[in-house]
Amino acid sequence: MSEEEGDPLAIALFSEVLALEGLVHARLTQALPRGMELSHFLVLNHLARLGRERSPAQLAKTLNVTKGAMTNTLSKLEVLGYVHIRPDWDDGRRKWVDLSASGLSARQSAVRAIAPLFEDVMAAVGADRVRQGLPFLRELRGVLD
């Protein structure tokens, strides 16, 4: 149903976003290296891009998951040696998470594994259009956050 037929523009926008989320999720899950879950990749990728420590609560908020889900993901990543979790020296109730060297390596392996899946998308849409669309998507995310 188009906007003229009564489908509000916002509903059309969010319907497309949700459909895209499902398609991207499926492609990523299928392509990630064996044993790596999408939640693992998202944490590793965020920490790699940020280049600094984050608290579990900050990570949960950024990735839009519960604190419990983040604790579970971080526990798995710590066992794998992909993150270092340390106490906050100023506040014993708080912890800090940082990416380890092996975590960075695992993230880079995952990026190499998933990049080919999106080459067709980039070729079809074009890098310039993607660059033009990113500011809007980032703004939308900021408004929703």
C-alpha positions as CSV (number, residue, x, y, z in Angstrom):
1,M,0.0,0.0,0.0
2,S,1.5,3.4,-1.0
3,E,1.3,6.6,0.9
4,E,-1.5,7.7,-1.3
5,E,-3.5,4.6,-0.4
6,G,-3.3,5.4,3.3
7,D,0.1,3.9,4.3
8,P,1.8,6.6,6.4
9,L,5.3,7.4,5.3
10,A,6.7,6.4,8.7
11,I,5.1,3.0,8.4
12,A,6.6,2.5,5.0
13,L,10.1,3.6,6.2
14,F,10.1,1.3,9.2
15,S,8.7,-1.6,7.2
16,E,11.6,-1.3,4.9
17,V,14.1,-1.0,7.8
18,L,12.7,-4.1,9.4
19,A,12.7,-6.1,6.2
20,L,16.4,-5.0,5.6
21,E,17.3,-6.0,9.1
22,G,16.0,-9.5,8.6
23,L,17.8,-9.9,5.3
24,V,21.1,-8.6,6.7
25,H,20.8,-10.8,9.8
26,A,20.3,-13.9,7.7
27,R,23.2,-13.1,5.4
28,L,25.6,-12.3,8.3
29,T,24.6,-15.4,10.3
30,Q,25.2,-17.7,7.4
31,A,28.6,-16.2,6.5
32,L,30.2,-15.8,9.9
33,P,33.1,-18.1,10.8
34,R,32.1,-21.4,12.5
35,G,31.3,-20.9,16.1
36,M,30.9,-17.1,15.9
37,E,27.4,-15.8,16.6
38,L,26.1,-12.6,15.3
39,S,26.0,-11.1,18.8
40,H,29.7,-12.0,19.1
41,F,30.6,-10.2,15.9
42,L,28.6,-7.1,16.8
43,V,30.4,-6.7,20.1
44,L,33.8,-7.3,18.6
45,N,33.1,-5.0,15.7
46,H,31.9,-2.2,17.9
47,L,34.9,-2.5,20.2
48,A,37.3,-2.6,17.2
49,R,35.7,0.5,15.6
50,L,35.6,2.4,18.9
51,G,39.2,1.5,19.9
52,R,38.5,1.9,23.6
53,E,36.9,0.2,26.6
54,R,33.2,0.2,27.2
55,S,31.1,-1.0,30.1
56,P,28.8,-3.9,29.7
57,A,25.8,-1.5,30.2
58,Q,27.2,0.8,27.5
59,L,27.5,-2.1,25.1
60,A,24.0,-3.3,25.9
61,K,22.6,0.1,25.2
62,T,24.5,0.6,22.0
63,L,23.5,-2.8,20.7
64,N,20.0,-2.6,22.0
65,V,20.0,-5.8,24.1
66,T,19.3,-6.4,27.7
67,K,22.1,-6.3,30.3
68,G,21.6,-10.0,30.9
69,A,22.0,-10.8,27.2
70,M,25.2,-8.7,27.1
71,T,26.6,-10.4,30.2
72,N,26.0,-13.8,28.5
73,T,27.7,-12.7,25.2
74,L,30.6,-11.2,27.1
75,S,31.1,-14.3,29.2
76,K,31.3,-16.4,26.0
77,L,33.7,-13.9,24.4
78,E,35.9,-13.9,27.5
79,V,36.1,-17.7,27.5
80,L,37.2,-17.5,23.9
81,G,39.9,-15.0,24.8
82,Y,38.3,-12.3,22.5
83,V,37.8,-9.7,25.3
84,H,39.3,-8.7,28.5
85,I,36.9,-7.8,31.3
86,R,38.3,-5.9,34.3
87,P,36.9,-4.2,37.3
88,D,36.5,-0.5,37.5
89,W,39.2,0.6,39.9
90,D,37.1,3.6,41.1
91,D,33.7,1.8,41.3
92,G,33.9,-1.9,42.3
93,R,30.3,-2.4,41.0
94,R,31.3,-1.6,37.5
95,K,33.4,-3.5,34.9
96,W,35.1,-2.5,31.7
97,V,35.4,-4.5,28.5
98,D,38.2,-4.2,26.0
99,L,39.1,-6.1,22.8
100,S,42.0,-8.5,23.0
101,A,44.5,-9.1,20.2
102,S,42.8,-12.5,19.4
103,G,39.4,-10.7,19.5
104,L,40.6,-8.2,16.9
105,S,41.9,-11.1,14.8
106,A,38.6,-12.9,15.1
107,R,36.8,-9.8,14.0
108,Q,39.0,-9.3,11.0
109,S,38.4,-12.9,10.0
110,A,34.7,-12.4,10.3
111,V,34.9,-9.2,8.2
112,R,36.8,-11.1,5.5
113,A,34.1,-13.8,5.6
114,I,31.1,-11.5,5.3
115,A,32.5,-8.9,2.9
116,P,31.9,-11.0,-0.3
117,L,28.2,-11.4,0.7
118,F,27.7,-7.7,0.3
119,E,29.8,-7.0,-2.8
120,D,26.7,-7.7,-4.9
121,V,24.7,-5.2,-2.9
122,M,27.5,-2.6,-3.2
123,A,27.8,-3.2,-7.0
124,A,24.0,-2.9,-7.5
125,V,23.5,0.2,-5.3
126,G,26.9,1.9,-5.8
127,A,29.3,3.1,-3.1
128,D,28.3,6.8,-3.7
129,R,24.7,6.1,-2.9
130,V,25.6,4.1,0.2
131,R,27.8,7.0,1.4
132,Q,24.9,9.4,0.7
133,G,22.5,7.2,2.7
134,L,24.6,6.6,5.7
135,P,24.1,10.1,7.3
136,F,20.3,9.7,7.1
137,L,20.5,6.2,8.7
138,R,22.8,7.5,11.4
139,E,20.5,10.4,12.1
140,L,17.5,8.1,12.2
141,R,19.3,5.9,14.7
142,G,20.2,8.9,16.9
143,V,16.6,10.1,16.9
144,L,15.3,6.7,17.9
145,D,18.0,6.3,20.6
